[in-house]
Amino acid sequence: MVGYRQDDNLTPNQKLIAGCISGVVTRFLTQPLDVLKVRTQLQGKISRKKRLSVFATFKKILYEESILAFWHGHNLGQMHSVLSTSSQFYVYEVTTKYVFSSTVNSEYKTLLEFMCGICAGCCSATLVAPIEVIRVRQMLIQEQYRGFINGAKAVYNSGGVLAFYEGWTAGVLMLGPQVGITFSVFSFMQPLLLNYMYDCNGDCLHKKGNAHTAQDLLLATTIAGGMSGFVSKVMCYPLDLAKRRLQIASHRENAKFYTPTTSRDLVKCTKLVQCVRDTVRREGFLGLYRGLSTF
């Protein structure tokens, strides 16, 4: 279970390692969907009729760049996963330990866990912002931003030091609440599911001592994790779309490098509020959820 618990069997270091491993595995499996999502979110300023569907974008990427294109930015993605997950778990562990070790009314437990999650998300978003900017651009044009050092130089040449923090505001506003929602929903759902597995109205198929077996814990954790991730993603998705468009604000196509058709005429933003407003004006409210089906 995430967060501090007095009767927890796992140490903070064990939780940290588990979080990093889960982040690495998840990143590898979901990287192709991430590439699809980013390119769909940033599709050029064209009419809705000409706009590519997710499947059409998939076919174009596969035809023009080969299947390896779906893992562009993967190495930085793994670095991002380790730093993001470990920092979130560490800050959340420290803050919840501090909160619940003090005299706190149990009625405020959920709210305090949410606030601890926000703190963890904000710290994580600030830490990984430069890596994320390079990674997003690699997913668009691998040749122009190839490698970490070369990618960092290209980002710096495009907009200086501040270019590494393009989209930072949206990232903090998104990741703080997103992590808070994720941990809060997870912390609420997992015990609820475990209690339901035990409280079976006299029709239990297992003994009381086995109520929280490894199988029960795995199932409850999987369901709670899926539900918490889904809820937090949907609620914060418009900020994710705005963040991507802000992260390429200083990007310029370079004639030296091949630019795939799905990475041309990208939608860019320089200000968060203006980005959201222009998206709604041009694409309607549902435009804020473009690419949601790929997450």
N, C-alpha and C positions, 0 to 999 in steps of 0.2 A: 504494500500500500504506500502511496506517495505521501510525503509530509511526515512530520514528527509524531510518533506515538510512544507512550511510555512502555507499553508491552510489546513493542515491535521486535521481531526476531532477526530482522536484517539491520546491519550497521549502515550508516550513511555512505561509506565507501562501497559497500555491496550494492546499494541502490544506485550509486553513481555509475558503477561498472555496468549494471543491468540496463540502465538508461542509455548509456553510450552504445552498447551492443544492439539494443532494440532500434536505436536511431540509425545505425549503420545499415542494418538489414532492411529496415523500412525504406531508406533512401535508395538502395540498390534496386529494390523491387518497384518502386514508384517513380524512378527517374524518367522513364519514357512518358509517363502521364504528365510529369512536370514540364517536360519540353513541349508537349502538345498544349498544355494549359497556357504557358507563357506566350507561345506564338499565337494562340487563339485570342488571348487577352489584348495583344498588341497589334492585331490585324489592322491593315491600313485603312485610310479614310475613303472607303468605297461604299457603294450602295448595299443595302441588305441582301438584295437579290444576287449580287456578285460575290458577297462575302462567303468564304469557304466554311463548310461545316467541319466539325472535328474529324470526321472520317476522311473528308477530302483533303484536309491538312495533313493527316497521317499519310495518305497515299503520295502526296507531293513530296513530303520529306523523304519518304522511302525511295521514291523514284529519282530525286535529284541528288540526295546525299548519302544514300545507303542506310542500312539499319543502325550503323554505329552512331549516326547523328542523334539518335534518341538517348545516347549517353554522353553527349557533349556537356561539359561542365560537371561531370560526375565526380571527379577527384575533389574539386572544390566543394561539391555537394556533400561528400563524406566529411570533409573538414568542417563544413558548416554544421552538419548533423552532430558531430562530436562536441563541438564548442557550444552549440545552441542547447542541446539536450543536457549536457553536463552542467552548464551554467544555470539552466532553469532548475534542475533538480537540486543543485547545491544551494542556490539562493532560497528556493522554496523550503528546503530542509532547515536551513539556518533560521529563516524568519518564523516558520511555524513552531520550531523548537523554542524560540524566544517568546513567542506569543503564548503558547500553551504551558510554558513553564512558569508563567506569571499568573497572578490571580485574575482570571477572566470569566465572566458570566457565560455559561454554556449556551445561552440564547444567541450570543453573537458569534458562535463558532463558525458557521457557514460564511458569514460576512467577512470575518477575519481571514479565513482560508482564501476567499476570493481576493482580498487585498494583498495577501502574501503572493498569490499567483500573479497579480498585476505587477508587483515589484520584481518578481523573477522574470517575467516577460520583458519588461522594460530594460533590465540589465542585459538580458540575452540579445535583444534587438540592437542595442548599442554596440555590443561586443562583435557581432557578426556582420554588421552593416557593410563594411568594405568588401568582405568576402562575397557577400550576396550580390553586390553590384557587379563585380567581375564575373561571377557565375552566370547571372542572367544574360549578360552580354555574350558570354561564351555559348550559351544555348541558342542565341540568335545567329551569331557569325563566329564560328569556331576559329577560323583562320586569323581573323583580325585580333582576337583576344586570346590566342592559344597560350596555355601555360599560366602559372600563377604570376611569375615575374613579368613576363611580356604583357600579360593582361593588365597587371597593375600599372605598368608604364603607359599602356594605351589609354586606360581610364584617366590617369594623371594628365596626359597630353591633351585629353579632350576637355577637361574642365578643372584641372588643378586638384588640390587636396579635397576641396569641398565636393568634388564629383564622387568621392567614395562614400559620401553620406547623402547622396540623392535618394529621396524616398524614406529618409530616416524618420521624419515626423509621422508619416503613415505607418511605418513599421512599428514604432513605439505605440501609437494609438491602437494598432491592430493586435500586436503580439501581447501587450499587457493584458487587455481584456480576454484575448483568446486563451492565453495560458490560465488566467484566473477562472474562466468558464470551464476549461478542460479539467483542471484539477478539482474544482468545486463539484462539477457533475460526476466526475469519477469517484470522488470521495463520498458522494451521496449514493450513487448507484451501486457500487461494489458491496458495501455492507448490506444494503437493501436486498440485493440478489442473494447474498449468502444467507441472510436471515430467512428469505423465502425458501431456499433449498432445505433449510432445517425445519421451518415451520410449515409442515405439510399436512396439517389437520388429521394427524393420526394415521396417515397412509404412507409414512416414510418407508422407503426401501433400504435405508441405511440406519445404522445405530447412531445414537446421539453423539458418541465419541468420534464418529467419522463424518460429522456434519460439515466440517471444513477440511475435507481431504484435498490432495493436490489437484484432483480432477475438478472438484467444486471451485477451488480457487482459480484455476485456469479458465474455466468457463465464465465465471463471474467477472474476472479481470478482462477477458476478451470482449464480452458484451458491453461492460461499462466503458472500456477504452474506446470501442467503436462508436458508442452513442455519444460520449463526451467529445470525441473528435469531430463527429458529424455536426453536432449542435454548435460547437465553437467555430467551425469553418464557415458554416452557413451564415451565422450571425455577423461574422467579421469579414466576409468575402469582399464586399465593396471596397474596403480599405486595402485588401490584397491587390485588387485590380488597379487601384489608384497608385499603390506603391510601385508596381511593375512599370507603369507608364512614367512615373517620376524617376525611376532608376535609370532610364535611358535618355533623360533630358539633354545631356551633353553629347550623346553618341552621334557620330557622323559617319556615313558610309564612306569607305575608302576604295578608290578604283583599283588599288593594288590587290585587293582581296575579293574573292567571289562572294556575292551576297545572294543567298537562296531567295526564291520568289516569295516564300512565306515570311521572309524577314525584311521585306522592302516596304517603303512608305508607312513606317510604323507610327502609331499614335503616341505622341509624347506629351508630357505635362511638366510644368515648372512649379505650379502651386497646387496644393492639395484641394482646397475648397473649389478653385476654378476647375480642377480636373473632374471632380464629382459633378459639378454643375454642367460642364460642357458635355460630359458623357450622357447625362440624363436628357439634355436638350437635343443631342444628335441621335441617340440610340434608344431613348426611352428609359424608364426605370429598370427594365430587365437587362439593359445594357451593362448595368453594374454587376451583373451575375454572368457575364459572358465567360465561357470556359469552365463554369462550375461543374459540369457533367464529367470533367476529366479528373477532378480531385479525388 
